[in-house]
């Protein structure tokens, strides 16, 4: 909702400074909220063969993410890039990512699941 309230280039000087600042603070608040949480989403991602697959993605804030195809045969990790998330296929992680998602969704008892996290 807040992104729609950002004026385009033609209307950049419309609205008071206070209104524009409120929008900016609200957007930064939502970014901070996402960055400090673990979230999941179902998305579509193209594999190396060009076929689109439904994947479940586990986001660790804005630091890193893990995805696995719903069939469990395609998986990988994501890192924030300059303009968008950058995805790297890591099919060997599929079983552990599926387990982590099951724990997050309360489908499995919590336990330690070793997934490497890269800090940049």
N, C-alpha and C positions, 0 to 999 in steps of 0.2 A: 504494500500500500504506500509506503513512504517513498519508494523509488518512483512511483508515478507522480509524486508531488514535486519532483525535481524538474525545473523548467528546461525546455530545450534551448538551443542557442538563440533563437529569435526572441524568446521571452526571458532571457537570463536575468534581466534587470527588473523584472516584475515581482511584486510582492515585497513586503518589508524585510529588512535585515533580520528582524526578530523571527519572522515566519520561516525564513530560509535557514536560520540557525537551529530552530526547533526541529526541522526536517533532518538536518545534518546530525544533530545529537541523537535523534530517534534511530537513524540508520546505524550510527556507531554503537548504540546500545544493543541493537539486534545482532550486529556482528560480534560484539563481545559475548553476548548470551550464547550464540552458536559456538564460538571459540572455546567456551568453558563447559561444553557438554559433549556427551556421546550421543549421536543420532544415527538412525538408519533410514534408508530410502530404497525403493525399488526403481531401477533405471534400466535403460537400454544402452548397451555398449557394443560396438563392432569389434569382433575378434580379428586376428591376423588374416583369416580367410575372407573377411569382408561381410560375414553374416552377423546380423544384429541378434543379440541374446539378451534376455531379461536377467539382470543381476541384482543381488541384494548387496547394498553398500553400507558399511559401517564407518562412519566418520568420527575421528577423534579430534573434535574441534576443527581448527584450520591447519593442524599440524600434519596429519596423515590420514589415509583411509584405506580400507581393505574391501575388495569385492569378490563375490563368488556367484557363478551362474546357478540358477535354481536347480539345474540338473547336477551341479557339483563338479563338472569337468573343466571349467574355465574359471580362472581366478587371477587376482593380482593386487597390486597396491597402487595408491594414488598419492601424489604430492602436489601442493599448491605451486602453480607456475606463475609467470608474469601476468598472463591474461586468463588462465583457466587451470583446472586440475590437469596434471600430467599423469597418464596411466601406464603402468608397466606390468606386463603379464607375468605371473608367477604361479603356474598351475599346481606346483607341488604344495602350495599353501592352502589349497581348496578345503581339505578336511578340517584344518585348524580354524580357518575363517568361518566355516559352517558351524563349528562348535562354539566359537565366540559369539556368533549371532544367536545361537540357541540359548546361551547363558544370558545374553542381553534381553532376550524376549521372554525370559523366565520359563523356557521350555526344558531347561536342564539345570541341575544344581550348580551353583557357582564353584568354579575351580580355576586354577592357574592354567592358562593356555599360552604357550610361548609363541608370540608373534613379534618379529623384530620391528622396532620403530626407529626410523632414521631421523636424527635431529640435524637441521641445517642452520 
